[in-house]
Amino acid sequence: MNILDIAILVLLAIFVLYGFYRGFTRTALSLASTFLSWLGAFLFYPFLSRFLMSSSFWGQLFGYMSDGAAETLTGFEILSQPASSVTSSQLTDILSTSGLPSSVTTMLRENVLNQAFTGQAGVVTLGQYFNTTLGNLLVNVISFLIIFFALSLIFALIIAMTHAVVSLPVLKTLDGVLGGCFGLVQGILLMFVLFAIVPVILSVMPISFVNQYLDNSFFASLFYKSNFILDMLSSII
């Protein structure tokens, strides 16, 4: 257990205590709003992604990505070779040192081996394939987060304006406990959302010590390396 694990436990404990303090009804409403925000973001982020990719934002983003992807992955000489000439074993050697989640490395592998960007201008070398793939993922994650947090804010305002709360006497003794449980679930969902941002940050600004913390963290294997949000976003690319 390292400092990253401790930080995660502290954040989850805060969600549990806050849920215990707020009680069952308000925490349940908050959890429902988190789930609905996640669902809405998953349904509508492709539309925002397409809009962003058709705007000048994509061109600027790709410029930042060009250097970031090369620094994230080792084997710089082979990155300049045509993607069509790279073998599966060479690809495995490079991706094994990337420190990226398995869903992202799988996506990179499939795009290279299947020549997913054949015919697309400016995407020929292995490095360009990596940049384009990670850039697409970056736009998808950004789009997902924008919609998620926008919907979360809207639902939070609706809950705050709802003054009439039904009192259920039968739940009074369990109100705090149930609120704490729902708070924990909400905290776990938000942890997956936060860890979905990590590969985005590492792609643009590779920071070696962050990968070391992730590799040595028990909880990172759950929230980062097995991130179901990244799995879903990667499957669309």
N, C-alpha and C positions, 0 to 999 in steps of 0.2 A: 504494500500500500504506500503510495506517495502523496505529495501535496495535492495532486489533481483529484485523487480519490477522496481526500479529506474535504476539498472544496465541494465536490458533488454531494457528499453526505451532509454537509452543512446546509446546502441549498435545499436538499430534500427534506431535512429536518425543519427548515423554515416553512416549507409548504405544509408539512404535517401540523406544526404548531399553529400556523395561520388558519388552517382548516378547522382545527380544534377550537380556536377562538371564535371563528365566524359561525360555526355550527353546521349542521347537516344541510339545511335548506339552501342557504346562500352558497355553500361550497359546491353542492350538487348543481346548482344553476351555473356556477362558474366553470365547473368541469364540463357541463353540457355545452357551454359557449366555446370552450377550448376545442371540443370535438367538432362542433359545427364549423368553427373557423378553419380547422384542419381539413375538413371535408370540402368546404367551399374553396379553399386554396388549391386542393388537389384537382378539383373539377375545372377551375377557371384559369390556373396558371399557364396552360398552353397558349391561351389567347394573348395574355400579356407577354409571354416569351416571344411569340411571333411578331408582336408589335415592336418590342425592344430590338429584335434582330433586324428588323427592317428600318430601324432608325440609325442616326449617327452614333448612338450609344454603343452599338455593337462594334463599329469600327474602332472607337476609342478603347473599348474593353479589350479587343483583340491585340492592340498594341501593348497593353500591360501584360497580357497573357503570354506573349511571345517569349519574353525572358523568363517569366516565372515557371513555365512548364519545363524549360530546359534545365533550370536549376533544381527542380524537384526530382528529376529523373537523372540517373547516372548513365554513362555510356555516350558521351557527347558526340564522339565521332560517328557512331552509327545513327544518331539522330539526323544527320545531314544526308543520309542515304535515302533513296526512293523507298517508300513504304512497301511497295510490291516486291522488293528484293530481300526483305527481312524475314527470317525463318521463325517458326514458332518457338524454338528453343532460345533464340536470341531475344525474342520478345519476353519470354519468361524470365530470363536473367535480368533484364532491365526493370521489369515491373516488380520483381521480388524485392528490389531495393528502394522502391518509391515511397513506401510508408503510407500509401493511399488505401482506403477501405477496399475490400474484395469486390464490392459492387462496381466501384470505379475502375479498378484494374481489369475486371471482366469486360466492361464496356469498351475500354481502350483496346483490349485484345481483339474483341469481335470487330470493331471498326477497322482495325489494321488488316486483320486476316481476311475480312470480307470486302476490303477495299470500298468502304462505305461512302467515301467522298470522291470516287472516280468521276472525273469530268468537272469537278468543282475547281474553279480558278484559284491558283495559289495554294493548293493543298496536294502536295506531291510527296515530300519527304516524310520520314517517320516523325520528326519533330513537329512538322506542320499538322500531321494527323493528331498528335497529342494535343497541340495547342487548340485546334478546332474542336476536338472532343471535349476537352476541359472547359473551353469557352462556352460551348453549348450547355454543359452542365452548370456552369456558373450563372448563366442567364436564367436557366430553369430554377435554380435555387433562389436567386434574387427575386424572381417573379413570385415564387411560392411564398417567400417570407413577406413580401409587400402585401399580398392579399391576406395572408394569415394574420398579420398584426393589424391591418386595417379592419378586418372583420372582428378581431378580438376587441378592439377599441369600441366598435359600434355596439357589440353585445355587452361590454362592460358599462357603457352609458345607459343602455336599456335596463340592465339589472339595477344600476344605481338609482334610476328614476322610478323603479317599482317599489313603492313604500308598503303596499299591502302584502304582508307575508302570512300565509296560513299557519296557524299554530296547531301542531299535532301533539297532544299530551302524551300519547303512547311512545313518542320518540324522544321525550325530554331527557330520559336517563342515558340514552345512547346518542344524543344529539352531538356532543363533542367528539365521541369516538368515531362515529360515522363521518363527521366532518373531517377529522384527521385522516381517515382512510381515503376519502375522496380527494383530499389535499395531496396525499402521496401519489395517487394516480395522475392527478393534474401535473404534479412536479415531474414525474417520469416522462409524460408526453412532451412537456416543454424542454426537457433535457435532450430528447431526440431531435427536437427542432433546433436547439442551440448547437448540437454537435454536427448537424447537417451543414453548418456554416464553416466548420473547420477546414475541409478540403478546399473550399473557396479561398480562404485566407492563405492556406499553404501554397496554393497554386499561384497566387499573385505575389505573396511575400514569403518565400520558403524560409522557415526558421527551424534550424536543426534541433534545438533543445526542446521544441514543442513535440517533435516526433519521439524524442527520448521519453518524455513524460507519458505520451500516449502508449508507447510500447510497454512501459513498466506499470501501467495503470490497470487495475482489475476491472473497474467500471467502464473504462474506455472500450474494452472489448465488446461491451453490450451497447453502449450509446454511440460509439463511433465506428468501430469495425463491423458491427452488425446493424447499422442504421437502416431501418425499414423505409424511412423517408427517402434516403439516397437510392435505395433499391428501386423505389417506384419512379423517382425522377430519372434515374439512369435508363430505365426500361423504355422511356419515351424517345430517347435520342436515337 
